[in-house]
Amino acid sequence: MRSILSLLFLLFSVYGFPQIAEYVYRTPGDSTYNCYLTVKPETGILRGLVVRDYTSLPDLSKKSPYQWQELLLEKGLMVLYTCTTEDFPELFFTDNGPSLMDEMIEEVLVKYSIPRNNIFVGGISASGTRALRYTQYCLEGKSKFGHHVKAAFVVDSPLDMERFYLSATQNRDHFKDGMLWEAHHMKPYFEKHFNGTSKERPEQYRSASVYSWNSENGGNAKHFSRLPLLIYHEPDMDWWINERGAHYFDINSFDLAGFTNQLRLLGNNQVELITTTGKGFDREGNRKCHSWTIVDESYLANWLTGYIE
């Protein structure tokens, strides 16, 4: 499907590296859903595509403190931001989101003649979960365009929906700040989408999870036994306990460590779990383990381009 409305402009002075960005709105008059943003180097052959799914498209008129986008552009990669849902936090419990992302990726691959064998996906938090669920969608042969993800990266993402639900319901009385808000939000969210609790509908929770600690071979983890994966987390338990009232079962590190171990047991020697210490801060400089700042952006860019064919 071609875009109904798009805005094209050059970005030079704000970011320094010459690049071209295009916002594409596939539904007339709607900039909140079914839309995407492409950012590409101004010159040179495109070597691949890096996809991140956002709740809302970023405003590129505002300078970001992060450098990962520019690092990828310098290496000849296009960055694609997609917006596949109006639901927060979308975790791709069904194929609707992956199917829409699949269409957007196809549009971009065709329009810019990007090599189909160099598709990369990733993200932080729920965005990372969606990246892996889309990857699973492709690995199961569901992509109607035959897309396959070359490698994926995730940053502190929840993977086990049953664990997530149990944490939110059983331990929330001890939570503080953002963890407490999230727990109160997620309980009805899960029960609505799965039509019941994890005790009532265990298989639905597990089948919607990238990894399940209660399932043989990690459940859907088996699909990722050959996929290159880069995983970041910061399990600073002093911070999590003191600032969020959480223990290890309550944080995404529980899923990520279990997922990594399961993949290695399945023979995947291309999965790398990077455990950081003291790197997580929000944009105001406050300590926060659940943050993009735990990512070594240069390492990420080099890791991704190392898998380009």
C-alpha positions as CSV (number, residue, x, y, z in Angstrom):
1,M,0.0,0.0,0.0
2,R,1.4,3.4,-1.0
3,S,1.3,6.3,1.5
4,I,-1.7,8.5,1.4
5,L,0.1,11.5,2.9
6,S,3.8,11.9,3.5
7,L,6.2,14.7,4.5
8,L,9.7,14.8,3.1
9,F,12.5,16.9,4.4
10,L,16.3,17.1,4.8
11,L,18.0,17.2,8.1
12,F,21.5,18.7,8.2
13,S,22.1,21.2,11.0
14,V,20.2,19.4,13.8
15,Y,22.0,16.1,13.6
16,G,25.2,16.9,11.6
17,F,25.2,13.7,9.5
18,P,23.4,14.4,6.1
19,Q,20.2,12.4,6.1
20,I,16.7,12.3,4.6
21,A,13.6,11.6,6.7
22,E,10.1,10.9,5.5
23,Y,6.9,10.5,7.6
24,V,4.3,8.3,6.0
25,Y,0.7,8.2,7.2
26,R,-1.1,5.3,5.6
27,T,-4.5,6.3,7.1
28,P,-5.6,9.8,5.9
29,G,-5.6,12.3,8.7
30,D,-4.2,9.9,11.3
31,S,-0.7,10.3,12.7
32,T,-1.1,8.1,15.7
33,Y,-1.4,4.6,14.1
34,N,-0.7,2.8,10.9
35,C,2.2,5.1,10.1
36,Y,6.0,5.0,9.8
37,L,9.1,7.2,9.6
38,T,12.1,6.4,7.4
39,V,15.5,7.9,8.0
40,K,18.3,7.2,5.5
41,P,21.7,8.6,4.6
42,E,21.5,11.4,2.0
43,T,23.9,9.5,-0.3
44,G,25.2,6.0,-0.8
45,I,23.8,2.5,-1.3
46,L,21.5,1.2,1.4
47,R,23.0,-2.0,2.9
48,G,20.1,-3.0,5.1
49,L,17.1,-1.9,7.3
50,V,16.9,-1.5,11.1
51,V,13.3,-1.5,12.4
52,R,12.0,-0.2,15.7
53,D,8.3,-0.2,16.6
54,Y,7.2,2.9,18.6
55,T,4.0,3.8,20.4
56,S,4.2,7.1,18.6
57,L,6.6,8.3,16.0
58,P,9.6,10.3,17.2
59,D,9.8,14.0,16.5
60,L,13.1,14.5,14.6
61,S,13.0,18.2,15.0
62,K,14.1,17.7,18.6
63,K,17.7,16.6,19.0
64,S,18.1,13.2,20.7
65,P,20.8,12.6,23.3
66,Y,21.4,9.2,21.7
67,Q,23.6,8.5,18.8
68,W,22.6,5.0,17.6
69,Q,20.6,6.3,14.6
70,E,23.5,8.3,13.3
71,L,25.9,5.5,13.8
72,L,23.7,3.2,11.7
73,L,23.2,5.8,9.0
74,E,27.0,6.2,8.7
75,K,27.2,2.4,8.1
76,G,24.7,2.6,5.2
77,L,21.7,1.3,7.1
78,M,18.2,2.8,6.8
79,V,16.3,3.2,10.1
80,L,12.5,2.5,10.0
81,Y,10.3,3.6,12.9
82,T,6.8,1.9,12.7
83,C,3.7,2.6,14.7
84,T,1.5,-0.5,14.6
85,T,-0.9,0.0,17.5
86,E,-3.0,2.5,19.5
87,D,-2.9,0.2,22.5
88,F,-0.4,0.7,25.4
89,P,1.5,-1.4,26.0
90,E,1.2,-3.4,22.9
91,L,3.0,-6.8,23.2
92,F,1.8,-8.4,20.0
93,F,-0.5,-11.0,21.6
94,T,-2.0,-11.6,18.2
95,D,-0.7,-11.5,14.6
96,N,-2.4,-8.2,13.8
97,G,0.6,-6.0,14.8
98,P,3.2,-8.2,13.2
99,S,1.1,-8.4,10.0
100,L,0.9,-4.6,9.8
101,M,4.6,-4.2,10.5
102,D,5.2,-6.8,7.8
103,E,3.4,-4.6,5.2
104,M,5.3,-1.5,6.2
105,I,8.6,-3.2,5.9
106,E,7.7,-4.5,2.5
107,E,6.7,-1.0,1.3
108,V,10.1,0.4,2.4
109,L,12.1,-2.5,1.0
110,V,10.5,-2.1,-2.4
111,K,10.6,1.8,-2.5
112,Y,14.3,2.0,-1.5
113,S,15.6,-1.3,-3.1
114,I,17.0,-2.5,0.2
115,P,18.5,-6.0,0.3
116,R,15.9,-8.3,1.7
117,N,18.4,-10.5,3.5
118,N,19.5,-7.6,5.8
119,I,16.5,-6.9,7.9
120,F,17.2,-6.2,11.6
121,V,14.7,-5.4,14.4
122,G,15.0,-4.3,18.0
123,G,13.9,-2.0,20.8
124,I,13.6,-1.3,24.5
125,S,11.0,-2.6,26.9
126,A,7.7,-3.4,25.1
127,S,9.2,-2.3,21.8
128,G,11.8,-5.0,22.2
129,T,9.1,-7.6,22.9
130,R,7.3,-6.6,19.7
131,A,10.5,-6.9,17.8
132,L,11.0,-10.5,18.9
133,R,7.3,-11.4,18.4
134,Y,7.6,-10.0,14.8
135,T,10.8,-12.1,14.4
136,Q,8.9,-15.2,15.6
137,Y,6.1,-14.3,13.2
138,C,8.6,-14.5,10.4
139,L,10.4,-17.6,11.7
140,E,7.0,-19.4,11.8
141,G,6.6,-18.7,8.0
142,K,3.7,-16.2,8.5
143,S,5.2,-13.3,6.6
144,K,3.2,-13.0,3.4
145,F,6.3,-11.4,1.8
146,G,8.7,-14.1,3.0
147,H,10.6,-11.7,5.3
148,H,13.2,-13.1,7.6
149,V,15.0,-11.2,10.4
150,K,18.8,-11.4,10.1
151,A,19.5,-10.4,13.8
152,A,17.6,-8.8,16.7
153,F,18.4,-6.7,19.8
154,V,16.4,-6.1,22.9
155,V,16.9,-3.8,25.9
156,D,15.3,-4.8,29.2
157,S,12.2,-6.3,27.6
158,P,9.5,-8.5,29.2
159,L,9.3,-11.9,27.4
160,D,7.3,-14.2,29.7
161,M,3.7,-12.9,30.0
162,E,2.8,-15.5,32.7
163,R,5.7,-14.4,34.8
164,F,4.8,-10.7,34.2
165,Y,1.2,-11.3,35.2
166,L,2.1,-13.2,38.4
167,S,4.5,-10.5,39.4
168,A,1.9,-7.8,38.8
169,T,-0.8,-9.6,40.8
170,Q,1.2,-11.3,43.6
171,N,3.9,-8.8,44.4
172,R,2.4,-5.4,43.6
173,D,1.7,-4.5,47.3
174,H,5.5,-4.1,47.7
175,F,6.1,-2.0,44.5
176,K,7.0,1.7,44.3
177,D,6.7,4.4,41.7
178,G,6.6,3.2,38.1
179,M,6.5,-0.5,39.1
180,L,3.4,0.1,41.1
181,W,1.6,2.0,38.4
182,E,2.6,-0.7,35.8
183,A,1.3,-3.5,38.0
184,H,-2.1,-1.9,38.5
185,H,-2.3,-1.2,34.8
186,M,-1.2,-4.6,33.6
187,K,-3.5,-6.8,35.7
188,P,-6.7,-5.8,33.9
189,Y,-4.8,-5.4,30.6
190,F,-3.7,-9.1,30.7
191,E,-7.1,-10.4,31.9
192,K,-8.9,-8.5,29.1
193,H,-6.6,-9.8,26.3
194,F,-6.4,-13.4,27.6
195,N,-10.0,-13.5,28.8
196,G,-8.9,-14.6,32.2
197,T,-6.0,-15.0,34.7
198,S,-2.8,-16.9,34.0
199,K,-4.2,-19.7,36.2
200,E,-7.4,-19.9,34.2
201,R,-5.7,-19.5,30.8
202,P,-2.1,-20.7,31.2
203,E,-1.7,-21.8,27.6
204,Q,-2.9,-18.5,26.2
205,Y,-0.3,-16.6,28.3
206,R,2.5,-19.0,27.3
207,S,1.7,-19.1,23.6
208,A,1.8,-15.2,23.5
209,S,5.2,-15.2,25.2
210,V,8.6,-15.1,23.4
211,Y,9.9,-17.3,26.3
212,S,8.1,-19.3,29.0
213,W,9.9,-20.6,32.0
214,N,7.0,-22.9,32.7
215,S,7.1,-24.5,29.2
216,E,9.3,-27.3,27.9
217,N,12.3,-25.9,26.1
218,G,11.2,-22.4,26.9
219,G,8.0,-22.5,24.8
220,N,8.4,-20.3,21.8
221,A,12.1,-19.9,22.6
222,K,12.7,-22.9,20.3
223,H,12.0,-20.7,17.3
224,F,15.1,-18.5,18.1
225,S,17.7,-21.3,18.3
226,R,19.6,-20.0,15.3
227,L,19.0,-16.3,15.4
228,P,21.8,-13.8,16.4
229,L,20.6,-11.9,19.4
230,L,22.0,-9.0,21.4
231,I,20.4,-8.5,24.8
232,Y,21.0,-5.7,27.4
233,H,19.8,-5.5,31.0
234,E,20.9,-4.0,34.3
235,P,19.8,-6.1,37.2
236,D,21.1,-3.8,39.9
237,M,19.2,-5.4,42.8
238,D,20.1,-2.8,45.3
239,W,18.3,-0.2,43.1
240,W,15.4,-2.4,42.2
241,I,14.7,-3.3,45.8
242,N,15.2,0.1,47.3
243,E,13.7,2.2,44.6
244,R,11.0,0.0,43.1
245,G,10.3,-2.6,45.8
246,A,11.0,-5.4,43.4
247,H,13.0,-8.7,43.6
248,Y,14.5,-10.6,40.8
249,F,11.3,-12.4,39.7
250,D,9.7,-9.0,39.2
251,I,12.2,-7.6,36.7
252,N,12.7,-8.4,33.0
253,S,16.2,-9.7,33.8
254,F,14.4,-12.9,35.0
255,D,13.1,-13.5,31.5
256,L,16.2,-12.3,29.6
257,A,18.6,-14.5,31.6
258,G,16.3,-17.5,31.3
259,F,15.8,-16.9,27.6
260,T,19.6,-16.6,27.0
261,N,20.3,-19.8,28.9
262,Q,17.6,-21.7,27.1
263,L,18.8,-20.6,23.7
264,R,22.3,-21.8,24.6
265,L,20.9,-25.1,25.7
266,L,19.2,-25.3,22.3
267,G,22.6,-24.7,20.6
268,N,22.4,-21.0,19.8
269,N,26.0,-19.7,20.2
270,Q,25.0,-16.3,18.6
271,V,23.1,-14.9,21.6
272,E,24.9,-12.4,23.8
273,L,23.6,-11.2,27.1
274,I,25.2,-8.0,28.3
275,T,24.8,-7.2,32.0
276,T,25.6,-3.6,32.9
277,T,26.2,-1.9,36.2
278,G,25.7,1.7,37.0
279,K,24.8,2.8,33.4
280,G,21.0,3.3,33.7
281,F,19.8,6.9,33.9
282,D,16.8,8.8,32.6
283,R,17.1,11.9,30.4
284,E,17.2,14.2,33.5
285,G,20.2,12.2,34.9
286,N,18.3,10.4,37.5
287,R,19.2,6.8,38.3
288,K,17.0,4.3,36.3
289,C,18.0,0.8,35.3
290,H,15.2,0.5,32.8
291,S,16.8,2.9,30.3
292,W,18.4,3.1,26.9
293,T,21.6,4.5,28.4
294,I,22.6,0.9,29.4
295,V,23.3,0.3,25.7
296,D,26.8,0.7,24.2
297,E,25.5,2.3,21.0
298,S,28.8,1.9,19.1
299,Y,29.0,-1.8,20.0
300,L,25.3,-2.2,18.9
301,A,26.0,-0.6,15.5
302,N,29.1,-2.7,14.9
303,W,27.3,-5.8,16.1
304,L,24.4,-5.3,13.6
305,T,26.7,-4.5,10.7
306,G,28.7,-7.5,11.4
307,Y,25.8,-9.6,10.1
308,I,25.3,-7.7,6.9
309,E,25.8,-9.9,3.8
